[in-house]
């Protein structure tokens, strides 16, 4: 059984949606005492050996050991849940949303679920009391259990598919492209030539985008762009990442031996929205990482980046017009397969997405789980 959720902010796509029927059992719990109200009852058992399991981005299961002889007297559990940095104070993640929960006593383990007080990839502390509701409405309560720490997980493919559907809505028409490109400073390319055998090596993806993205801080790759200007059909001459640009023909990285995955959808408090895609050669380490973690896209039929084979065997490529695509190629890239030149435009640092934080209030690119 689950700790019931609040009725507001429930999305039909939310895993919390089925819990509204138990709404009456969720209350604020004040952590201000441990004795029974009238002092006459035998002390209630303190939960021992707290165990947390089945952790997701917005739920977990909790169980503990308890004296069998006392179970009949227990009517409720009080659960004190806090972000780790706030474990000594009664903090709220959002206004008017409790982190102190009251649940009816049910067989353990019990599921605690709620995107309004649980965020992905976040450390929490939890402690438990047992309680017995008295005839006058007050509670007799046990001492608090030990404090246990745990960390919530990444978005699952269910959550990423929800983001994918939202991104498809605004992707726009498809425009042709012929190259992938990567901007950096001159020192970056000099280092690749002199110290890395003329190779651009993978780097771990930073923490930009959705907080629950399973690729942040884990997936390694070389980062490329592919958007073109509407009026010229060519890559833009401005870039936030450097004045030197490596260009490579699209089929060198994206072809029928490549798998394509959807990685994320986000914005940075601006009107621009970004979609992260992953290109992984079939059977590569990056491909193995993405399988089961990210939604796979049809190479020739998706809303963001396509590769279609013509009757003569040649490949044609298109990209979405209305989102900025960030493409992660999971293998090293040899500078010899492309060319490096200098752009004529400006280095627009304000457009950089390095460690950019996602706007949690944007209705276009957020879903009903922790941001």
C-alpha positions as CSV (number, residue, x, y, z in Angstrom):
1,X,0.0,0.0,0.0
2,X,1.1,3.5,-0.7
3,X,1.3,6.7,1.4
4,X,-1.5,8.6,-0.2
5,X,-1.0,11.8,-2.2
6,X,-2.4,15.2,-2.5
7,X,-5.2,15.8,-4.8
8,X,-3.8,18.9,-6.5
9,X,-1.1,18.8,-9.2
10,X,-2.0,15.2,-10.2
11,X,-1.3,14.5,-13.9
12,X,-3.0,11.6,-15.7
13,X,0.6,10.6,-16.7
14,X,1.8,10.7,-13.1
15,X,2.3,7.4,-11.2
16,X,0.6,9.1,-8.3
17,X,-2.7,9.3,-10.1
18,X,-4.2,6.1,-8.6
19,X,-3.7,7.2,-5.0
20,X,-6.3,9.9,-4.6
21,X,-8.8,7.5,-3.0
22,X,-6.6,7.4,0.1
23,X,-6.2,11.1,0.4
24,X,-7.7,11.4,3.9
25,X,-4.8,9.6,5.5
26,X,-2.2,12.2,4.6
27,X,-1.7,14.9,7.3
28,X,1.0,17.1,8.7
29,X,3.1,15.4,11.4
30,X,4.6,17.5,14.1
31,X,7.9,16.2,15.5
32,X,7.5,17.6,19.0
33,X,7.2,14.7,21.4
34,X,7.5,11.0,22.0
35,X,5.2,10.3,25.0
36,X,1.6,9.2,24.9
37,X,-1.0,11.9,25.3
38,X,-2.2,10.8,28.7
39,X,1.0,9.1,29.9
40,X,-0.9,5.9,30.9
41,X,-0.3,3.7,27.9
42,X,2.5,1.3,27.6
43,X,5.1,2.8,25.3
44,X,4.7,2.0,21.6
45,X,7.5,0.1,19.9
46,X,10.2,2.1,18.1
47,X,10.8,1.0,14.5
48,X,14.1,-0.8,14.2
49,X,16.4,-1.8,11.3
50,X,14.8,0.6,8.8
51,X,15.2,-0.6,5.2
52,X,14.7,1.4,2.0
53,X,14.2,-0.4,-1.3
54,X,12.7,-0.1,-4.8
55,X,13.9,3.5,-5.1
56,X,12.8,5.4,-8.2
57,X,13.0,9.1,-9.1
58,X,9.8,9.8,-7.1
59,X,9.1,6.8,-4.9
60,X,10.6,4.3,-2.5
61,X,9.5,1.4,-0.3
62,X,10.2,1.4,3.4
63,X,10.0,-1.4,6.0
64,X,11.3,-2.0,9.5
65,X,11.3,-4.6,12.3
66,X,8.7,-4.3,15.1
67,X,7.5,-6.4,18.0
68,X,4.6,-8.6,16.9
69,X,2.8,-8.2,20.2
70,X,2.5,-4.4,19.7
71,X,1.1,-4.4,16.2
72,X,-2.5,-4.5,17.2
73,X,-2.2,-1.2,19.1
74,X,-0.6,0.7,16.1
75,X,-3.0,2.5,13.9
76,X,-0.7,4.9,12.1
77,X,2.9,5.5,11.0
78,X,4.5,9.0,11.2
79,X,7.2,9.4,8.5
80,X,9.7,12.3,8.7
81,X,11.1,12.9,5.2
82,X,13.6,15.6,4.5
83,X,16.2,16.6,2.0
84,X,19.6,15.7,3.5
85,X,20.8,19.2,3.8
86,X,17.7,20.1,5.7
87,X,17.4,17.1,8.0
88,X,17.3,19.0,11.2
89,X,14.5,21.3,10.2
90,X,10.9,21.0,9.0
91,X,11.4,22.3,5.4
92,X,9.0,22.3,2.5
93,X,10.0,21.6,-1.1
94,X,7.0,23.6,-2.4
95,X,4.7,26.0,-0.5
96,X,2.1,24.3,1.6
97,X,3.4,20.8,0.9
98,X,4.4,18.7,3.9
99,X,7.5,16.6,4.3
100,X,6.0,15.1,7.5
101,X,3.5,12.3,6.5
102,X,0.9,10.3,8.4
103,X,-0.1,7.0,7.0
104,X,-2.5,4.4,8.2
105,X,-0.8,1.3,9.5
106,X,-0.6,-1.2,6.7
107,X,1.4,-4.4,6.1
108,X,5.1,-3.6,5.3
109,X,6.9,-2.8,3.1
110,X,5.0,0.4,2.3
111,X,5.4,2.6,-0.8
112,X,6.0,6.3,-0.4
113,X,5.3,8.1,-3.6
114,X,4.9,11.8,-4.5
115,X,6.6,14.1,-7.0
116,X,5.7,17.2,-4.9
117,X,8.1,16.2,-2.2
118,X,10.5,13.8,-3.9
119,X,13.0,14.9,-6.6
120,X,15.3,12.7,-8.8
121,X,18.9,12.2,-7.9
122,X,18.4,13.9,-4.5
123,X,19.6,12.7,-1.0
124,X,17.0,12.4,1.7
125,X,16.8,11.4,5.3
126,X,13.9,9.5,6.7
127,X,12.8,8.5,10.3
128,X,9.6,6.8,11.5
129,X,7.4,6.7,14.5
130,X,4.6,4.3,15.3
131,X,1.3,5.9,16.6
132,X,-2.0,4.9,18.1
133,X,-5.0,7.2,17.5
134,X,-7.0,7.8,20.7
135,X,-10.7,8.2,21.2
136,X,-10.3,12.0,21.6
137,X,-8.5,12.2,18.3
138,X,-5.0,12.7,19.7
139,X,-2.1,10.3,19.1
140,X,0.0,8.2,21.4
141,X,3.4,8.0,19.7
142,X,6.7,6.1,20.0
143,X,10.2,7.5,20.0
144,X,11.6,8.3,16.6
145,X,13.6,5.6,14.9
146,X,17.1,6.0,13.8
147,X,17.6,8.4,10.8
148,X,18.3,6.6,7.5
149,X,19.7,8.2,4.4
150,X,19.0,7.3,0.7
151,X,19.2,8.9,-2.7
152,X,16.4,8.9,-5.3
153,X,17.0,7.6,-8.8
154,X,17.0,8.8,-12.4
155,X,14.1,9.2,-14.7
156,X,12.9,5.9,-16.1
157,X,12.0,5.3,-19.8
158,X,8.4,6.0,-18.8
159,X,9.3,9.5,-17.7
160,X,11.6,10.1,-20.7
161,X,8.8,9.0,-23.0
162,X,6.6,11.7,-21.4
163,X,9.3,14.2,-22.2
164,X,9.6,12.8,-25.7
165,X,5.9,13.4,-26.4
166,X,6.1,17.0,-25.1
167,X,9.2,17.6,-27.3
168,X,7.4,16.3,-30.4
169,X,4.6,18.8,-30.0
170,X,6.9,21.8,-30.6
171,X,9.6,20.3,-32.8
172,X,8.2,21.9,-35.9
173,X,8.9,21.2,-39.6
174,X,12.0,19.3,-40.8
175,X,14.9,21.0,-42.6
176,X,17.7,19.4,-44.6
177,X,21.2,19.1,-43.2
178,X,24.5,17.8,-44.6
179,X,27.0,18.2,-41.7
180,X,27.4,17.9,-38.0
181,X,29.6,20.5,-36.4
182,X,31.4,21.2,-33.1
183,X,32.7,24.5,-32.0
184,X,35.6,24.9,-29.5
185,X,38.6,27.2,-29.0
186,X,41.9,26.7,-30.9
187,X,43.6,25.2,-27.8
188,X,41.1,22.3,-27.8
189,X,41.9,21.3,-31.4
190,X,45.6,21.8,-30.9
191,X,45.4,19.4,-27.9
192,X,43.5,16.9,-29.9
193,X,46.1,16.9,-32.6
194,X,49.2,17.0,-30.4
195,X,48.3,14.9,-27.4
196,X,45.3,12.7,-28.4
197,X,46.5,11.2,-31.7
198,X,44.4,13.6,-33.8
199,X,41.3,12.4,-32.0
200,X,38.5,14.2,-30.2
201,X,37.9,12.0,-27.2
202,X,34.6,11.5,-25.3
203,X,33.8,13.6,-22.2
204,X,31.2,12.8,-19.5
205,X,28.0,14.7,-20.1
206,X,27.6,17.6,-17.6
207,X,24.5,18.3,-15.4
208,X,22.6,20.5,-17.9
209,X,19.0,19.8,-18.6
210,X,16.5,17.8,-16.5
211,X,17.7,16.9,-13.0
212,X,16.5,13.3,-13.5
213,X,18.2,12.7,-16.8
214,X,19.9,9.3,-16.7
215,X,22.7,10.5,-19.0
216,X,23.9,13.4,-16.9
217,X,27.3,12.7,-15.2
218,X,27.3,9.2,-16.7
219,X,27.2,9.0,-20.5
220,X,30.5,9.7,-22.3
221,X,30.5,11.2,-25.8
222,X,31.6,14.0,-28.2
223,X,29.1,16.8,-28.5
224,X,27.8,18.1,-31.8
225,X,25.3,20.5,-33.2
226,X,23.3,20.1,-36.5
227,X,20.8,22.9,-36.7
228,X,20.9,25.0,-39.8
229,X,19.8,28.6,-40.6
230,X,16.4,28.7,-42.3
231,X,17.4,31.1,-45.0
232,X,20.8,29.6,-46.0
233,X,20.5,25.9,-45.1
234,X,23.9,26.1,-43.5
235,X,25.1,26.0,-39.9
236,X,24.9,29.4,-38.1
237,X,28.0,31.5,-38.0
238,X,27.6,32.3,-34.2
239,X,28.4,29.9,-31.4
240,X,28.8,30.1,-27.6
241,X,31.5,27.5,-27.5
242,X,34.4,28.9,-29.6
243,X,35.4,30.4,-32.9
244,X,37.0,27.2,-34.3
245,X,34.6,24.8,-35.9
246,X,35.0,21.1,-36.9
247,X,32.6,20.0,-39.6
248,X,32.0,16.4,-40.7
249,X,29.7,15.0,-43.3
250,X,26.5,13.7,-41.6
251,X,26.8,10.2,-42.9
252,X,30.2,9.8,-41.1
253,X,28.4,9.8,-37.8
254,X,24.8,9.0,-38.6
255,X,24.0,6.1,-40.9
256,X,22.2,2.7,-41.0
257,X,24.7,1.2,-38.6
258,X,23.9,3.8,-35.9
259,X,21.2,3.8,-33.2
260,X,19.5,7.0,-32.3
261,X,18.1,7.7,-28.8
262,X,16.1,10.5,-27.1
263,X,18.0,11.9,-24.1
264,X,16.3,15.0,-22.7
265,X,14.1,18.0,-23.4
266,X,14.6,21.3,-21.5
267,X,14.9,25.1,-21.5
268,X,16.9,27.6,-19.6
269,X,14.4,30.3,-18.6
270,X,14.2,31.4,-22.3
271,X,11.9,30.8,-25.2
272,X,14.5,28.4,-26.7
273,X,14.0,24.7,-26.1
274,X,16.7,22.0,-26.4
275,X,16.5,18.3,-27.3
276,X,19.4,16.1,-26.5
277,X,19.9,13.1,-28.8
278,X,22.4,10.3,-28.6
279,X,24.0,8.7,-31.7
280,X,25.6,5.4,-30.8
281,X,27.2,3.0,-33.3
282,X,25.4,-0.4,-33.0
283,X,27.1,-2.6,-30.5
284,X,29.3,0.1,-29.0
285,X,29.7,0.7,-25.3
286,X,27.5,3.8,-25.7
287,X,24.8,1.8,-27.4
288,X,24.8,-0.7,-24.6
289,X,24.5,2.1,-22.0
290,X,21.5,3.6,-23.8
291,X,19.6,0.4,-24.3
292,X,17.0,0.1,-21.5
293,X,17.7,3.7,-20.3
294,X,16.7,5.9,-23.2
295,X,13.8,5.7,-25.7
296,X,15.1,4.5,-29.1
297,X,14.0,6.5,-32.1
298,X,13.3,5.3,-35.7
299,X,16.1,6.6,-37.8
300,X,13.9,7.5,-40.8
301,X,10.7,8.5,-38.9
302,X,11.0,10.7,-35.9
303,X,10.4,14.4,-35.1
304,X,13.9,15.5,-34.4
305,X,16.7,14.0,-36.6
306,X,16.2,11.6,-39.5
307,X,18.4,9.6,-41.9
308,X,16.6,8.1,-44.9
309,X,18.1,6.0,-47.7
310,X,17.2,7.0,-51.3
311,X,16.7,4.5,-54.1
312,X,20.3,5.0,-55.3
313,X,21.6,4.1,-51.8
314,X,22.5,7.6,-50.8
315,X,21.4,9.0,-47.4
316,X,19.5,12.2,-46.8
317,X,19.2,13.9,-43.4
318,X,16.8,16.3,-41.8
319,X,16.5,18.1,-38.5
320,X,13.7,19.8,-36.5
321,X,13.4,23.5,-37.1
322,X,11.9,24.7,-33.8
323,X,14.2,23.1,-31.2
324,X,17.9,23.3,-30.7
325,X,19.4,19.8,-31.1
326,X,22.4,18.7,-29.0
327,X,23.8,15.5,-30.4
328,X,26.1,13.2,-28.4
329,X,28.2,10.8,-30.4
330,X,29.4,8.1,-28.1
331,X,32.7,7.2,-29.8
332,X,36.0,9.1,-30.4
333,X,36.1,11.2,-33.6
334,X,39.1,11.5,-35.8
335,X,39.8,15.0,-37.0
336,X,40.9,13.5,-40.3
337,X,37.3,12.7,-41.3
338,X,36.3,16.4,-41.4
339,X,37.8,19.8,-41.4
340,X,38.5,22.6,-38.9
341,X,37.9,26.3,-39.8
342,X,37.0,29.6,-38.2
343,X,33.5,31.0,-38.0
344,X,32.7,34.6,-39.1
345,X,30.2,35.3,-36.4
346,X,30.2,36.0,-32.7
347,X,30.9,33.8,-29.6
348,X,27.5,34.2,-27.9
349,X,28.3,33.0,-24.4
350,X,24.7,33.6,-23.2
351,X,23.6,30.7,-25.4
352,X,25.9,28.2,-23.7
353,X,24.2,25.2,-22.1
354,X,27.2,24.0,-20.0
355,X,25.7,22.9,-16.7
356,X,22.6,24.9,-17.5
357,X,19.7,24.5,-15.0
358,X,16.3,23.6,-16.4
359,X,13.5,26.0,-15.8
360,X,11.2,24.0,-13.3
361,X,8.2,26.3,-14.0
362,X,8.1,25.8,-17.8
363,X,4.9,24.0,-18.7
364,X,6.2,23.1,-22.1
365,X,9.1,20.9,-21.1
366,X,8.3,19.6,-17.5
367,X,6.4,16.5,-16.5
368,X,4.7,15.6,-13.3
369,X,7.7,14.1,-11.5
370,X,10.6,15.8,-9.8
371,X,12.3,18.2,-12.1
